[in-house]
């Protein structure tokens, strides 16, 4: 059972009673201020949701670009390692393999 704060209910009743005693001018002013408040709240809420949506789209696009770049980099390294292995099996010197693949002699010496 949720906690019920009796003071908030009392304050709400007093607030309603105060509004009930407004003159017609005060009531119109009060209603106008509520309208302005609700309009601003909706504008801010809409802007927040739109910004959140744009941020998600941009974040996904950045992530996709980073993933593609990383994949290309890893694919290029894998291709260079495969080429180096094949050249080493053919008896090509490690220095020439390093020069042609961009790998270090230590990397080539590992396989």
N, C-alpha and C positions, 0 to 999 in steps of 0.2 A: 504494500500500500504506500503510495507516494506521500512524502511529507507535505502537509498543508500549513502554510504560514497564515495564521489568522490576521496578522497585522496587514499583510498585503491586501487581503479581502476588505478590511476596514478602510484602508487608504483608497481602494478603488471605489467603495461606496461613497466616501466623502468627496472624491473627485467628481463622481457623477452628480452628486447633490449640488456641488458648486456650479457645474455646467448648467444644471437645470435652473439655477437662479440668474443666469446671464440675461442681460437685456437683449433685444433683437440685434442691436449693433454689435454687442460683444459676442453673441452667438455667431453672427456672420463672420466676424474677424477670426474667431476660434476655428470655424469650419474652413476658412481660407488658409489659415496657418496649417491645419491638418492636410489640406490638399497640397500645399507647397512641400510639406514634409514628405508625404507619400510620393509625390512626383520626384523629389530629389533622391529618395530611397530607391525608387525604381530605376532612375537614371544610373545611379552608382552601381546597383545590382546588375543592370544590363551591361554596363561598361566592364565590370569585373568578369562576367561570364564571357564576353567577347574577347577580352584580353587573355583570359585563361585558354580559350579555344585557339587563339592565335599563337600563344606560347606553346601549346601542345603541337601544333602544326610545325612551327619553327624547330622545336626540339626534336621532333621525329625526323625532319629533313636533315638537321645537323647530324643526328645519330646515323642516319642512312649514309650520308657523305663520309663520315668518319669510318663507318664499317666498310664501305667500298674502298676507301684509301688503304685501310689496314689490310683488307683482303688482297688488294693489288700488290702491296708491299710483301706480304707473306707469300703470295704466289710467285712473285719475282725471285724471292730468296730461294723458294723451293725449286724453281726452274734452274737457278744458278747452281744449287747443290747437286741436282740431278746431272747437269752438264759436267760439273767438276768430277763427279764420280765416274761418268762415262769416259772422260778424257784421261783420268788417272788409270782406269782399266786398260786404255789403249797405250799406256806408257808415256804419255806426255809429261814433261817435267812440271813439278809443283809451281815453280816460278811463272811458267807460261800460263798455267791454269789460273793462277791468282791474278795475273795481269788481264786475262781475257774475261774472267767472271766477276772480278771485283771482290772476291772472297779473300780472306787472309790465308796465309800459308798454314796457320794453325788450324783454321776451319777445314781446310782441304786435307790436312794430315790426320784428321779424326776418322776418316773412313778409308 
